[in-house]
Amino acid sequence: MGIVGASGAGKSTLVNLLGGFADPSAGVVSRGWCDRGRAASGRLAAADGLHSPESVRVPCHAAREHRVFTAPDADEADLSRAVEAMGLGDLVSQLPDGLDTVIGEGARSLSGGQAQRIALARAFLDADRRILLFDEPTAHLDIETEWELKERMLPLMEGRLVFFATHRLHWMSDMDYVLVVDGGRVVEAGRPEELAAHDGPYARLASRLGGDVA
């Protein structure tokens, strides 16, 4: 499911409400996959994952230790698949100690794109993770890198419930359903091709952003 809107429209707020990282000031958010007790602690249920621009702030750990954030039981084969899926093979091969190289703040520095790929690899590391929430997951990537990474990400989304918040509308042609957010409200919802077929909030947003829609 795509979640689109201009900057400040409320996309991140909606993702945080869905994930249980925020509580509504009025009304109730009903989550079939996450009870409020777990959400209130700032954690999603074990089957869920959240990726946001904040995820690229990589702590100072050995690269392989980043699995503890999402898949503490992941083995070497799982790590290798995640590394290759996100196109990190060349980076890992260049690290002096491979996956045991300490990276992040205060250690080996990473580019924004490299940190973004590591965060995405963490999100997809657990193959049993059935629900994923993404908040501008490619915000730090140039458009060429984003398109390359998109081809890697889409197959990994198959068979999962995905909430994908972005202002880059080219993702919407691959979404089954789209929510358009404006002023903190959902102002339109439907299949992307249906929303693009008439002059509504979705089509007007695409016109403002200069993006192609389904």
Secondary structure by P-SEA (a helix, b strand, c coil): cbbbbcccccaaaaaaaaacccccccbbbbbccccaaaaaaccccccbbbbccccccccccccccccccccccccaaaaaaaaaaacaaaaaaacccccccccccccccccaaaaaaaaaaaaaccccccbbbbccccccccaaaaaaaaaaccccccccbbbbbcccccccccccbbbbbcccccccccccccccccccaaaaaaaaaccccc
